[in-house]
Amino acid sequence: MSGFAQVAYDDGDTALAGLHLRPVGNARAAVTVFPTFMNTTPGVEAKARALAEAGYAAFIADFYGPDDPSNFDEARAAMDKLRSDPRVMRLRLQAAIAQHAALDPGLPHLAIGFCLGGHAVLELARDGADLLAVASFHGLLATALPAKEPIKPRILVCHGDADALVPRIDVTRFWEEMDAVKADWHFHSYAGVDHGFTNQRMLDGSPNPAYDASADRQSWAAMHSLFDEVLSGA
């Protein structure tokens, strides 16, 4: 496995830069990785490396382009701007999917995301993205544009039940939304687990108090299990 290659792409007039990583040997599928609201972080890059080690071609998308945040406040402002128009946001997400498809043509395509990225993969599913499966890790569930048409990818949501950013009403509304369009969804909820449970470190390198080793391990295993199933055609 080689190191990350930076790949320039764009969404309209916005220049973006993703990170691409191929496995040793032939890739079994392409997995587009949507990062946290901080954009790519060492934790997200570690997940992409783990995907490559498991035989997947990974591409970390870029949410913000030149406005890449350097601290929490900048990231919160950039995220709020991106989410302010869900149709515009979905175009940004589809640009990453298209770029990855061009980098790894002919491969089955999957997507995962963390935090804002978890919300992103659900938005892609709602938007009719032609993906086999998506997996959301501690992603936001609420949307301004609920699904109205059948959803193509199978959906895995891995959620901390104590996530202060996702109230219980968002959970039940998500279930009802998915059922209304007959989506094929799995929802894993981890008791007492807070937002950001897959990320071991804070931005300054200190331990993340929300990290939960069991939820991280169980959710990653669930993702692999679902991907194995959809790739085998089961």
C-alpha positions, 0 to 999 in steps of 0.5 A, a space after each residue: 500500500 502506497 501513501 495518500 495521493 492528493 487529487 484535485 477536483 472541483 464542484 462548480 467554481 470551488 476547487 477541492 482536494 481529496 486524498 486517494 489511497 489504493 490497496 496492494 493488489 486489486 481493489 475489491 471496491 471503492 469506498 468514498 470516505 466523508 470526514 468530520 466537520 473538521 474535514 480530514 483529520 488523523 483519525 479519518 486518515 487512519 480509517 481510510 488506511 484501514 480500508 486500504 489494508 482490507 483491500 478497498 480503494 479509499 478516497 477522502 472527500 473534501 467538504 470545504 476547499 480553500 475555506 478549510 478550517 483550522 480550528 473548531 469555530 471556523 469548522 462550525 461556521 464552514 459546516 453551517 454554511 455548507 448545510 444551509 442549502 442541502 441541495 448545494 451540499 448534495 452537489 458537493 457530495 456528488 462531486 466527490 463520488 464522481 471523482 472517486 468513480 473516475 479514479 477507480 473505474 469499474 469498481 463497486 462503489 460504497 461510502 462511509 462518513 463520520 460526524 458531518 460525513 455520516 450525515 453526508 452519506 445519508 444525504 447521498 442515499 436520499 439524493 439517489 446516489 448509485 451506491 451499493 451501501 453507505 455507513 454512517 458513524 455518529 452522523 447527524 440524522 435530521 434533514 431538510 429534504 427527507 427521502 421521497 423516492 426509493 433509496 438505492 444503497 443499503 444503509 448502516 447507521 452506527 449511533 451513540 445513544 447518548 449523542 447530545 447532537 442527535 436527540 431521540 426524536 431525530 432517531 425515530 423520525 429517521 426510522 419513519 423516513 426510511 420505512 416510508 420509502 422502503 429503504 433497506 436499513 440497519 440501525 445500531 445504537 450503543 448505550 451510553 455512548 456519545 458523539 465522536 465515539 470512533 475518534 481516539 484523539 482530540 485535535 490537540 492530540 489529547 485523549 477524546 473522552 467520547 471515544 468508546 473502544 467497544 462501539 468503535 470496534 463493533 461499528 467497524 465490524 458491522 460495516 465490514 459485515 455489510 460490505 461483505 454481504 453486498 459485494 457477494 451479492 447476498 
